[in-house]
Amino acid sequence: MTDLLTLIAVPMAAGGLQFPEMSPALVSIDFGFIGLGTFHLRWYALAYIAGIMLAWQYANALIRRPDMFGGKAPATKEDLDDIMFWIILGIILGGRIGYVLFYMVPYQQDVIAANPMSVLKIWDGGMSFHGGLIGVTLAMLMIARRRQLDLLPLGDIAGVVAPIGIMFGRLANFINAELFGRKTDSAFGMVFPEGYVPGSTPPAYDWAARQWVYSGQEFARHPSQLYEAALEGLLPLVVLSILIWKFDALKKHGLVAGLFLLMYGAGRSIVENFRLPDSFASDLPFGLTMGIILSTPMWIGGAWLVWNALRPKPLHKPD
């Protein structure tokens, strides 16, 4: 096993801020005595749970104030409970299916051919935000049709609460030392552990030794997970909350949803210049990345929603 002093010295020698190296799990419980191995309560799972629960509470707070929507809330609490169930399924299924379609099918056909069941191994990592967004959209379309609800104000609620989950998810990426950025000499550079531990998730964490492993070849990199937490999560949450609570933005149906799509698309496109692209999709032309390409429909859809919400509505003449 690599000496602990060497593990600590690597980030100091590489330059840059040191990764905080907290455990990827809040607690680990050994059930080996009954043959179940070790259970890790991971921060990543807790981030998903916390993001969903806080978003749910925020959405409930909004529908309790029908005046914010112009006099009538777009859903009841029972509607919202049903919607959240299907949204969770949309996040999980859409996120995984999106990753398979956007990344594995075009770039990792050899992995699928060697083990077709790998497409189901969600526990090994591989979730696409854009796939999750499609899954959530389809879930909301289904519920709105089934319960005869107005889709646009529902989308506005989703637009203002979604950044909570995004922010927590990106912070969990940081704790997992995954999706880090490109090499940098800036003062914000951070040395992430990159030593590979076979069969481990995160791949650079030794669960047996309970420590991060460094290869000795690390460089300071942009902590792009924190950039994304700020630009894709915190900033949209603050801006959209100000717009709905101070400027009655929810009364213009579709406006908040459109602004969320535009802000996320902008934030993601900016951070893609600092985030390390996937090795199997790093040779796209014109400096594009898959994240930028997949954000393009968000720009288009967001712009249409904002235009539709702000354009003058025709006056209805009495018969």
GIUR-V174227 format. One record per residue. N is the residue number from 1. OMEGA is omega in whole degrees, -180 to 180 (* if undefined). D_LAST is the distance of its C-alpha to the last C-alpha in whole Angstrom. Layout:
# GIUR-V174227
n=N omega=OMEGA d_last=D_LAST
n=N omega=OMEGA d_last=D_LAST
This chain:
# GIUR-V174227
n=1 omega=180 d_last=84
n=2 omega=-179 d_last=84
n=3 omega=-176 d_last=85
n=4 omega=-180 d_last=83
n=5 omega=178 d_last=84
n=6 omega=180 d_last=83
n=7 omega=-179 d_last=80
n=8 omega=-175 d_last=79
n=9 omega=-176 d_last=81
n=10 omega=-179 d_last=79
n=11 omega=179 d_last=76
n=12 omega=-179 d_last=78
n=13 omega=-177 d_last=80
n=14 omega=-178 d_last=77
n=15 omega=-180 d_last=75
n=16 omega=179 d_last=72
n=17 omega=180 d_last=71
n=18 omega=175 d_last=72
n=19 omega=-174 d_last=69
n=20 omega=172 d_last=69
n=21 omega=172 d_last=70
n=22 omega=-178 d_last=69
n=23 omega=176 d_last=69
n=24 omega=-179 d_last=66
n=25 omega=175 d_last=66
n=26 omega=176 d_last=66
n=27 omega=174 d_last=68
n=28 omega=-177 d_last=70
n=29 omega=-178 d_last=72
n=30 omega=176 d_last=74
n=31 omega=-179 d_last=74
n=32 omega=-178 d_last=77
n=33 omega=175 d_last=79
n=34 omega=173 d_last=77
n=35 omega=-178 d_last=76
n=36 omega=179 d_last=73
n=37 omega=-176 d_last=74
n=38 omega=176 d_last=72
n=39 omega=179 d_last=69
n=40 omega=174 d_last=67
n=41 omega=-168 d_last=64
n=42 omega=177 d_last=63
n=43 omega=-179 d_last=61
n=44 omega=178 d_last=58
n=45 omega=179 d_last=57
n=46 omega=179 d_last=57
n=47 omega=176 d_last=55
n=48 omega=-178 d_last=52
n=49 omega=-179 d_last=52
n=50 omega=180 d_last=52
n=51 omega=-180 d_last=49
n=52 omega=-178 d_last=47
n=53 omega=179 d_last=48
n=54 omega=177 d_last=47
n=55 omega=179 d_last=44
n=56 omega=-180 d_last=43
n=57 omega=179 d_last=44
n=58 omega=179 d_last=42
n=59 omega=177 d_last=39
n=60 omega=178 d_last=39
n=61 omega=-180 d_last=39
n=62 omega=-177 d_last=36
n=63 omega=175 d_last=34
n=64 omega=-180 d_last=35
n=65 omega=-175 d_last=34
n=66 omega=179 d_last=30
n=67 omega=179 d_last=29
n=68 omega=-179 d_last=30
n=69 omega=-180 d_last=28
n=70 omega=175 d_last=25
n=71 omega=-179 d_last=25
n=72 omega=177 d_last=26
n=73 omega=-177 d_last=29
n=74 omega=-178 d_last=28
n=75 omega=173 d_last=31
n=76 omega=177 d_last=33
n=77 omega=179 d_last=37
n=78 omega=176 d_last=38
n=79 omega=-176 d_last=35
n=80 omega=177 d_last=37
n=81 omega=179 d_last=41
n=82 omega=180 d_last=39
n=83 omega=-177 d_last=38
n=84 omega=178 d_last=42
n=85 omega=-178 d_last=44
n=86 omega=177 d_last=42
n=87 omega=178 d_last=42
n=88 omega=176 d_last=46
n=89 omega=179 d_last=46
n=90 omega=179 d_last=44
n=91 omega=-175 d_last=46
n=92 omega=-177 d_last=50
n=93 omega=179 d_last=49
n=94 omega=-180 d_last=47
n=95 omega=-179 d_last=49
n=96 omega=180 d_last=52
n=97 omega=178 d_last=51
n=98 omega=179 d_last=49
n=99 omega=180 d_last=53
n=100 omega=-176 d_last=54
n=101 omega=-175 d_last=52
n=102 omega=-173 d_last=52
n=103 omega=-174 d_last=56
n=104 omega=-178 d_last=58
n=105 omega=-179 d_last=57
n=106 omega=-168 d_last=57
n=107 omega=-175 d_last=60
n=108 omega=179 d_last=62
n=109 omega=179 d_last=62
n=110 omega=178 d_last=66
n=111 omega=179 d_last=65
n=112 omega=-179 d_last=63
n=113 omega=-179 d_last=65
n=114 omega=-179 d_last=68
n=115 omega=-178 d_last=66
n=116 omega=-180 d_last=63
n=117 omega=180 d_last=62
n=118 omega=180 d_last=62
n=119 omega=-179 d_last=59
n=120 omega=-173 d_last=58
n=121 omega=-180 d_last=61
n=122 omega=-179 d_last=58
n=123 omega=177 d_last=61
n=124 omega=-179 d_last=63
n=125 omega=179 d_last=60
n=126 omega=176 d_last=57
n=127 omega=180 d_last=53
n=128 omega=176 d_last=51
n=129 omega=-177 d_last=48
n=130 omega=174 d_last=46
n=131 omega=176 d_last=46
n=132 omega=178 d_last=46
n=133 omega=177 d_last=42
n=134 omega=179 d_last=41
n=135 omega=178 d_last=42
n=136 omega=179 d_last=40
n=137 omega=179 d_last=37
n=138 omega=179 d_last=38
n=139 omega=-180 d_last=38
n=140 omega=176 d_last=35
n=141 omega=-179 d_last=33
n=142 omega=-178 d_last=35
n=143 omega=180 d_last=34
n=144 omega=179 d_last=31
n=145 omega=-177 d_last=30
n=146 omega=-178 d_last=32
n=147 omega=179 d_last=31
n=148 omega=180 d_last=27
n=149 omega=179 d_last=27
n=150 omega=-173 d_last=26
n=151 omega=-173 d_last=28
n=152 omega=177 d_last=28
n=153 omega=173 d_last=29
n=154 omega=177 d_last=31
n=155 omega=177 d_last=33
n=156 omega=177 d_last=33
n=157 omega=179 d_last=35
n=158 omega=-178 d_last=37
n=159 omega=-178 d_last=37
n=160 omega=-179 d_last=39
n=161 omega=-178 d_last=41
n=162 omega=-180 d_last=43
n=163 omega=177 d_last=45
n=164 omega=179 d_last=47
n=165 omega=179 d_last=48
n=166 omega=-180 d_last=49
n=167 omega=180 d_last=51
n=168 omega=179 d_last=53
n=169 omega=180 d_last=53
n=170 omega=175 d_last=55
n=171 omega=176 d_last=57
n=172 omega=174 d_last=58
n=173 omega=179 d_last=59
n=174 omega=180 d_last=61
n=175 omega=179 d_last=63
n=176 omega=-178 d_last=63
n=177 omega=-180 d_last=65
n=178 omega=-180 d_last=62
n=179 omega=179 d_last=60
n=180 omega=-169 d_last=62
n=181 omega=180 d_last=62
n=182 omega=179 d_last=64
n=183 omega=-179 d_last=67
n=184 omega=173 d_last=67
n=185 omega=-177 d_last=70
n=186 omega=180 d_last=67
n=187 omega=-180 d_last=68
n=188 omega=-177 d_last=65
n=189 omega=-180 d_last=67
n=190 omega=-180 d_last=68
n=191 omega=180 d_last=71
n=192 omega=176 d_last=69
n=193 omega=-178 d_last=71
n=194 omega=176 d_last=72
n=195 omega=-175 d_last=74
n=196 omega=175 d_last=73
n=197 omega=-175 d_last=74
n=198 omega=175 d_last=74
n=199 omega=-177 d_last=71
n=200 omega=172 d_last=70
n=201 omega=-3 d_last=67
n=202 omega=-171 d_last=66
n=203 omega=-179 d_last=69
n=204 omega=-180 d_last=71
n=205 omega=178 d_last=72
n=206 omega=-177 d_last=75
n=207 omega=-179 d_last=74
n=208 omega=180 d_last=77
n=209 omega=-179 d_last=79
n=210 omega=178 d_last=75
n=211 omega=176 d_last=75
n=212 omega=-176 d_last=74
n=213 omega=179 d_last=76
n=214 omega=180 d_last=76
n=215 omega=-175 d_last=77
n=216 omega=-179 d_last=79
n=217 omega=-175 d_last=77
n=218 omega=174 d_last=74
n=219 omega=172 d_last=72
n=220 omega=-177 d_last=70
n=221 omega=175 d_last=67
n=222 omega=172 d_last=63
n=223 omega=-171 d_last=62
n=224 omega=177 d_last=59
n=225 omega=180 d_last=58
n=226 omega=175 d_last=57
n=227 omega=-179 d_last=56
n=228 omega=178 d_last=53
n=229 omega=-178 d_last=53
n=230 omega=-173 d_last=52
n=231 omega=-178 d_last=50
n=232 omega=-176 d_last=48
n=233 omega=-173 d_last=48
n=234 omega=-177 d_last=49
n=235 omega=177 d_last=47
n=236 omega=180 d_last=43
n=237 omega=-178 d_last=44
n=238 omega=-176 d_last=45
n=239 omega=-178 d_last=42
n=240 omega=177 d_last=39
n=241 omega=177 d_last=40
n=242 omega=-178 d_last=40
n=243 omega=-177 d_last=37
n=244 omega=-177 d_last=35
n=245 omega=-176 d_last=37
n=246 omega=-173 d_last=37
n=247 omega=173 d_last=34
n=248 omega=-177 d_last=31
n=249 omega=-179 d_last=31
n=250 omega=179 d_last=30
n=251 omega=176 d_last=27
n=252 omega=-171 d_last=26
n=253 omega=-180 d_last=26
n=254 omega=-176 d_last=29
n=255 omega=-177 d_last=31
n=256 omega=177 d_last=34
n=257 omega=180 d_last=34
n=258 omega=179 d_last=34
n=259 omega=177 d_last=36
n=260 omega=180 d_last=39
n=261 omega=180 d_last=39
n=262 omega=-178 d_last=40
n=263 omega=178 d_last=42
n=264 omega=-180 d_last=44
n=265 omega=179 d_last=44
n=266 omega=-179 d_last=46
n=267 omega=-179 d_last=48
n=268 omega=-179 d_last=49
n=269 omega=177 d_last=50
n=270 omega=-176 d_last=52
n=271 omega=179 d_last=54
n=272 omega=177 d_last=55
n=273 omega=179 d_last=57
n=274 omega=-178 d_last=59
n=275 omega=179 d_last=59
n=276 omega=-179 d_last=61
n=277 omega=173 d_last=60
n=278 omega=-175 d_last=61
n=279 omega=-178 d_last=64
n=280 omega=179 d_last=63
n=281 omega=-174 d_last=60
n=282 omega=-175 d_last=61
n=283 omega=179 d_last=62
n=284 omega=-176 d_last=58
n=285 omega=173 d_last=58
n=286 omega=179 d_last=57
n=287 omega=180 d_last=58
n=288 omega=171 d_last=55
n=289 omega=180 d_last=55
n=290 omega=179 d_last=53
n=291 omega=179 d_last=51
n=292 omega=-179 d_last=50
n=293 omega=-178 d_last=49
n=294 omega=178 d_last=47
n=295 omega=-178 d_last=45
n=296 omega=176 d_last=43
n=297 omega=178 d_last=41
n=298 omega=176 d_last=40
n=299 omega=-177 d_last=40
n=300 omega=180 d_last=37
n=301 omega=179 d_last=35
n=302 omega=179 d_last=35
n=303 omega=179 d_last=34
n=304 omega=-180 d_last=31
n=305 omega=179 d_last=30
n=306 omega=178 d_last=31
n=307 omega=-179 d_last=29
n=308 omega=-179 d_last=26
n=309 omega=-174 d_last=26
n=310 omega=-178 d_last=27
n=311 omega=179 d_last=24
n=312 omega=-180 d_last=21
n=313 omega=179 d_last=18
n=314 omega=178 d_last=15
n=315 omega=179 d_last=12
n=316 omega=180 d_last=9
n=317 omega=178 d_last=6
n=318 omega=179 d_last=4
n=319 omega=* d_last=0
